[in-house]
Amino acid sequence: MTVKALIKRKVPDDKAKKMIPLFRRMRTLAMEQPGYISGETLRNVNQPDEYLVISVWNSSQDWQKWLDSKERQEIQDQIDDLLGGRTEYALYHHGFAE
């Protein structure tokens, strides 16, 4: 069953220039992972410092392998250091799936 991972981050304007390349590197690596389907990064219209990343995976196991990967963790550590906190994730599947 496909799943969607949602990642919400606050990125102050003064850190955005350093953050965008990290987002791009993370997406490029994710696209090479088994089970990756798609992803998008959205910016909140009313709160421009808020970003939402949505990635779609074939299964929660595929997402977990990516989450635990050394390559992802190296970039994630840079993101967390830059933003001064840990990134939180939420994993969802369709509520009416059988």
URBELLIN-V325599 format. One record per residue. N is the residue number from 1. PHI is phi in whole degrees, 0 to 359 (NA if undefined). PSI is psi in degrees with one decimal (* if undefined). NEAR is the number of other C-alpha atoms within 12 Angstrom. Layout:
n={N	N}
phi={PHI	PHI}
psi={PSI	PSI}
near={NEAR	NEAR}
This chain:
n={1	2	3	4	5	6	7	8	9	10	11	12	13	14	15	16	17	18	19	20	21	22	23	24	25	26	27	28	29	30	31	32	33	34	35	36	37	38	39	40	41	42	43	44	45	46	47	48	49	50	51	52	53	54	55	56	57	58	59	60	61	62	63	64	65	66	67	68	69	70	71	72	73	74	75	76	77	78	79	80	81	82	83	84	85	86	87	88	89	90	91	92	93	94	95	96	97	98}
phi={NA	292	228	240	261	248	230	249	223	262	237	301	308	289	248	298	297	277	281	304	298	292	302	295	297	299	296	300	293	300	298	270	275	300	92	286	252	197	198	207	243	244	244	295	296	270	226	300	272	259	243	236	255	238	237	247	230	298	204	294	293	298	299	296	299	294	302	274	291	298	300	293	297	298	289	299	299	295	297	297	297	296	270	75	185	273	279	252	236	225	247	230	228	297	290	251	289	258}
psi={131.3	150.5	156.8	129.7	127.4	130.1	118.3	132.5	146.1	122.4	101.3	150.4	-39.5	-10.1	-6.8	-39.4	-32.2	-27.0	-39.9	-45.6	-33.1	-41.9	-44.4	-42.8	-41.8	-44.8	-43.3	-44.4	-41.1	-39.1	-21.0	-3.4	142.9	133.5	-8.8	132.3	-54.0	170.6	158.4	151.5	124.9	147.4	131.4	127.2	-40.4	-17.5	82.9	-14.2	-1.3	126.2	142.8	122.7	129.0	121.1	144.7	133.1	152.7	-33.7	163.4	-28.4	-40.1	-44.2	-45.2	-39.0	-42.3	-45.0	-38.5	-6.3	145.8	-41.6	-45.3	-42.5	-35.2	-43.9	-40.2	-39.4	-39.5	-41.4	-48.0	-40.6	-44.0	-40.4	-10.2	34.7	173.6	140.1	137.0	146.6	152.4	135.4	131.1	151.6	168.3	130.4	-20.2	14.2	149.1	*}
near={19	24	28	31	33	25	28	23	33	29	28	19	16	13	20	22	14	19	28	24	16	26	31	22	22	32	28	19	24	32	23	18	27	21	24	30	23	24	25	23	23	23	21	16	10	9	15	16	21	20	27	27	29	29	37	34	32	24	23	24	21	28	34	25	21	31	30	16	19	14	21	28	24	19	28	33	20	24	30	22	18	24	23	16	15	18	26	18	20	21	25	23	20	12	10	7	9	7}
